[in-house]
Amino acid sequence: MVKLQFGPREVDCAPDQTVLDALLDSGEDVPYSCKTGMCLTCMMQCKGGTVPEASQNGIKGTLVEQGYFLPCVCTPTDDLDLSPADDHDLFTWSVVHEIEPLNETVCRVLLDPTTPIYYRAGQFINVRRADGLVRSYSLASVPQLDGFLELHVKRLPRGRMSNWMFDELKKGDRLEIQGPNGSCYYTPGKFEQNMLLVGNGSGLAPLFGIARDALASGHKGKICLYHGSQSRKGHYLVDVLRDLDAEHANFTYFPCASREEPADNLRSGRAEIVAARDLPDIKGWSVFLCGFPPMVTSARKWAYLAGAAMNDIYADPFDLKDLRAEPRD
């Protein structure tokens, strides 16, 4: 059985058990969120022993060199000497520049980092408040177009962070941020390649950034954005997206509602299903997916079967399932 040295304690890690699960089972209160290696919330440092290479996927090279890894996807074969992440390595401060409602359940939060953040539109950052609560939010901003980091925050019924941001966060407040993270972003170079963007809810955020980034970079191929919601009330930035549609011949915006009849440019049905009907063959396309994880999973499968290459399908899904004793969103 592998031994984990975590501060003054030695913890047993059973075969096929992850480092995170071993620490949680032993009573350690360590931060985590998705448990799938996506959000990077649980990142910690290995100061002795060797962690599997796969447990460092998605981490910046400078942090990998310092021994950082993801305990949620690390099943160790060696004894490890572990320590919590050094905040100075991971987090920096930002100031809230503006909070603006975009519809009844989504608000725009603009953050001004105190040190420069070099990112690509569509990546995500982790936001931490004073009590240590961390949540991941995709970036809707584009570095060369926007002066602030733009987040789209959806209020969720039991969302501890989202309700706090809606009800208590104020302009001028300070928040810690970590990142950027994720591989769901536009890469210039294939300017003639068609692009399909599918999202629902606040999953629009990275797609909004990716579309604007591609257009600003002079992309020539088609850019088709399908945004889904249950009803038209769930859509936001509609006028902005319709303006982009009108200004750029290669960009088309399709608002979709699963519980409404088609009307006024509104398509009826789930976004990924409407896209599949419209585009039965997407061989050679790049595909960007963001939103509710089951949608991302089904859309990824459809996109592959419709001809898109696996390495041209990009997604950073965030799973909101209950991972702690008390349900959360």
N, C-alpha and C positions, 0 to 999 in steps of 0.2 A: 504493500500500500504506500502510495506517495505521501510524503510529509510536506506540509506547507508552513513555513515560518512567517507569521504575520504579526509584526511587532513583537511583543513578548510571548505570544501564544504560538503553540504548535498545533496544527489542524490536520487531521487525517483526510485524505482525498481518495475515495474508493475508485477502483477501475471503472472507466467509462463515465465518471462523474466530472463535471466541469469545476474549475477553480471557484467560480462564482457560487455554484450550488453548495460546494463544500464549505465555503465561508459562511453562507447564509444558514446552512444546517447547523453550524457550530454556534450560531447566535451573533455573528458579527453583523453590524449595521453598515453595510457598504452600499454606495449608490448604484443603481441600475435602472433600466427602463425596459427596452425591447427584448432583451435576452437573445437576440439573434445576430449580434455583431454589426447592426446597422447604425445605431444612434451614437455609439462610442461613449455613452454616459458612464459606463463601469470601468473605463480604462484605468489600469494601475501599472506599477513599475516592478519589473523583476530585477533584483540586484544579485541574485545567485541562482545558478541552474540555467537550463535552456528550455524556452517555451517553444511549442510547435510553430513553424513558420506561418501556418494558416491563421493563427490567432493574432497576427499583426497585419492582416490584410486591411487596407483602407486607412491605415495610420500614416501620418507624414513620416518621411524618411528620417528627419532629424530626431523625431521621437522614438522611432524604432531603434536608432543608434543608442538611445539612452535606456533601452530595455522596456519600453512601454508595449503593452499587449492588451488584448480583450479577454478578460477572465470568463465571460459568458460563453465563449466558443473555444476555450482552451481546456483540453483534456490532457493533463500533463503525464509524461512518462518519467520525468526526473523530479527529485526533491527541489522545491523552489523557495527562495527567500524573497518575500514580497513586501511592498510598501504602498500606501495610498499614493495617488498621483500628486505631484507637487503643483499646487495651484498656479505658481509663477510660470510653469512650463505650458499649462493648458489654457488658463482663463485670462482674459483682459477685461477692462471696464468699458462700458458704453453709457451714453447719456440719452435718455428718451427725448427726442426732438419733437415728436408729434404723435398723437393718437387720434384716429379719425374713423368713425363708423362707415363701412362700405355697404352694409345692409343690416337687417335686424340681428344677425348672428355672427357677422364677420367684421372685424375692425383692422385697419392698417396701423401698424406700429413702426415708426421710423426711429432708428437708432444711430447715434453718432459715436463711433468707436474712439476711444482716447488715443489709441495707437492704430496705424493703418492696418486694414484687413485686406489681404489680397485673395480675391475669390473669383469664381465664375458664376454667371447667372444660372440658377437652378440648383446650386449646392445648398446645404443646410448648415445651420449653426445650432449649438446648444445654448440655451438661456438659463441662467441660474439666478434665483432670487436669494435674499439674505438668509432665509432659513435652510438653504441647501437644496430646495426643490429644483429639479432640472427637467426641461422639456426641449424637444427638438422642433425647429421651425425652418422651413425652406425659405430661400431668399427670392423675392420677386424683383429685386433691384438688379440693375445692369451697371457694372463698374464704370464704363465710359460714358454712361448717360445720367446716372443718379449720384447725388452727393451723400446719400444716407443708405444704410441697410434697411430694406423694406421687408417686413413680415406681415402675413395675413393670418390673423388669429381668429379661430372659430370658437365661439362660446359653446361648451359642451355641458350637458346637464350636471355631471359630477366632476367637471374639469377644475381641478384645484388651481392650476396656473391660468387657464383661460378666463375663469370667472374673476380671479384676482386682477388680471390685466384689464378686464372690462370695468370693474367696479372700484379698484383702488389705485392702480398705476397712474402716475401723473407725469405731465411734461416736466423735465428737469430731474426726474428720478434716475438713479444709477442702477444698471444691471450688469452682471458679469456674463460674458459670452465666450464660447469656445468654438473654434473652427477656422476656416470652413471645412466641411466634410462632404463626402458623397461624390458619385461619378455620373450623376444625371445632369449633364450640361452640354451646351452647344460647343462643338469644336470646329473652327473655320477650316476650310480647305476643300471640302466637297461641296462647292457652291451650287452645283446642279442637282444634288441629291434631293429628292422629295422628302418632306418631314411630316410625320403624323404625331400630334400631341393630344393625349386623352387624359382627362382628370375629372374628379368630382369634388364638390365642396371647396374647401380652402386648398385642395390640391391644385387649384388654378395657379397658385402663387409661383411655383417654379416654372410652369409652362408659360406664364405671362412674361417672366424674365427671359426664358429661352427664346421665345418668339421675337421679342424686341431686340435681343442680342443678335439673332440671325439676320433680321431685317437691317439693323444698323451696320452689320458686317458686309452687306451687299449680297446676301444669299439670293440665288436665282431660281432654285427649285420651288415646287409647291410647298406651302406651310399650311396644314389643315389642323385647326384647333377645335376639339370637341370638349365642351364643358358641361358636365351633368349635375343635375339636382332633382329632387322630387318635384318641385314646382318652380315657377318663374321667380318666386320670392327668394329662392336660394342663390340666384345668379347675382353677380356684382361686376363692376367695371364694364358693364354692357356697352355703354356709350363709347368708352375708350377703345374697346375691342372692335366695335363697329366702325369707328373712325379709322383704325388701322386697316380694317377690311376694305374700306373705301379708298384709302391712300395707296395701298399696295396691291397690285394685280395678282401677285403670287400668294397672298395671305387670305385665308377664308376662316371665318369664325362661325361655329355652329353651337348655339346654346341648346341644350337638350333637357327635357323634363320627363321623368318616368311616370308621373301621375297626372299629366295634363294632355289635352288634345293639341295638335299642331296649330299654331296661329302666330302671326306677326313675326315671321322668321324663327319661331320656336319649333324645334324638332321634338317629336313625341318618342320617348323611349330612353333607356339608359345610354349614356354616352358611348360606351364601348360597343354596344349592340348597333346603334345608329352608324357608327364608324364602320363596323363590319359589313353592314348592308351597303353602304356607299362605296366601300373600297375592298372588293373581294380579292384583289391581287395587289399586294404591296411589296413585291419583290424589288429589292434595291433601295427601299425606303429606310430612313432612320425613324425610330419610334421612341417616344418619350411618354412615360406613364407616371401618374402620381395621384394619390388619393386613398380611398378605403382599400385595405389590403386584398380582400376577395376580388374587387374589381381589377386591381393591378395583376393579380394572379391569372384571372380568366382572360384579361386583355393580352397579357404576355403570351399565353398559349395560343390565342387566336392569331396574334400577329405573326408568330412563328409559322403556324399552319398556312397563313395567307402569303407566305413567301419571304418575310423579313428575316435576315440573318440574325442569329442569336447575339452576335457582337454588335449589332445595330439596334438592339432593344435596351433602353436605359430606364431604370426605375429605382427610386428610393422609397419604398413603402414604409409607413410607420404603423405598427400594430398597437391598437389601443386596448387590447384585451387585459383583463385583470391579472396582474402579476403579484400582487400583494394580498394581505389578509382583507383589506378594505377595497372594494371596487373603485377604479379610477377611470378617467377618460383622457 
